C-alpha cells in the first residue's frame, strides 16, 4: 500500500464520515463495501435492494421505497423549479440511485458520494451540479487522478494528473484554472508545496503549434493569478520529471525535473497518460476525483477494482473532513 493511501485511510478512520454508494448492483461495490466496513473507514450507505444486498455493518436503502423519497423529491423540485421541473418529475428522478444519493449529501444525510463503477462520469457529475452546485469561488469544475507509483518521481512516488476525466479541450484560461485548483488540492492532501508542470510536446517553445501556444498562455495566466506558485511550462514529460533531461531542456527551471502535479493539455492526453502509467507501471490510480463541487462527490473509472473503490471512498471521507474544517 502506498504511503499516500495509508495516510488517507488513517485520516478516514479518525472520524468515519458517512459515504453513500449508489451502485449496489455492482459486485465490486459490494466487495469494496465489505473492506471499507472491516477497515472502519466510513459509515456506509449502499443504495439498492435490501433483499439481495448483504453487507454487515452497512445500511442498505432502496430509493424507491425510502421514507425520505418524498422529502428529497420536494426539495429537488424546489432546486430545479426555474428549469421547469415539476414535483411529478422530481419524484421520478428520485427513483434514480445517483440522484437520490446526491440528495442525501445535499440534505446532510451523508457526507459524500462515490459512483461510476458502472456509470459514466456524466451520470455522476450531472446530479452533483444540479443539486450540490459548485463551491464558492469556483470558476471551473475539474478532475484529477492520484497516481501512486513505485518510482522516485513525485512525492515519494505520488503524483496528481489533471484533467484526466472531465474537460475535453480546455482553453488556456481553463487550463490555468485546472492547474491552480489541482495545486490547491495537492496542498490539502500532501501538506507540502506543489511543483506544477504544464505539459506539452514542446519544452520552452522548442516546437510550434496550437497546443504549445495554448500551454504557454495557460502558464502565463497561472503565474498572473498565483505568482508564488512553483509552476512552469511548457514542458515535455521527461523534462518535467527527470532531472538530467530537465538540465538539458529547461536549465534554471525550479519545477523541471521535480514536478509532482502534471497538467495535461487536453483530456485525450490526460486520459491516455494516466492509463498508460496505471497499466504499464502497475501504478494505483485513484479517481477521477472531482474538485470544485460544493460537497464531496467522486467518480470512478468503469475499469476500477474493488480496491480502487476503497481508496476513493477513503479520499472522499478526507475531503468531507476538509470541507467541515474549511
Number of C-alpha atoms within 10 A of each C-alpha: 7 16 13 21 20 13 16 22 25 16 17 24 19 14 16 21 24 21 28 32 25 29 22 25 15 13 14 20 26 20 16 19 29 20 17 24 18 12 14 19 29 27 21 25 23 26 24 20 16 14 8 9 18 15 16 11 15 18 15 23 21 19 21 19 11 13 11 15 20 16 14 23 24 16 17 25 20 16 15 15 13 8 9 10 15 16 18 11 13 23 20 13 20 25 17 14 22 28 24 27 32 33 26 20 22 21 15 11 16 21 27 26 29 27 29 25 23 17 15 14 19 12 15 22 24 14 19 26 16 14 20 21 18 18 14 9 7 15 13 18 21 25 23 29 24 24 23 26 21 14 12 12 18 21 21 15 17 23 22 27 26 32 32 28 25 22 19 15 13 19 16 21 18 19 29 25 22 28 27 20 21 26 23 15 17 21 12 14 15 13 9 10 14 25 23 27 30 29 28 25 17 22 24 15 16 12 13 10 10 8 18 25 17 19 30 24 19 27 25 19 18 24 17 12 13 13 11 9 17 17 27 27 28 31 29 23 22 16 28 31 22 16 18 14 17 24 14 10 21 23 14 10 17 14 25 32 26 22 27 27 27 27 28 25 27 23 18 15 17 24 21 12 14 22 15 13 16 17 11 8 12 13 21 23 26 27 27 25 24 21 24 21 20 17 24 28 30 26 26 26 20 13 9 17 17 18 18 21 29 27 24 26 34 27 27 28 30 28 24 24 19 13 13 10 7 6
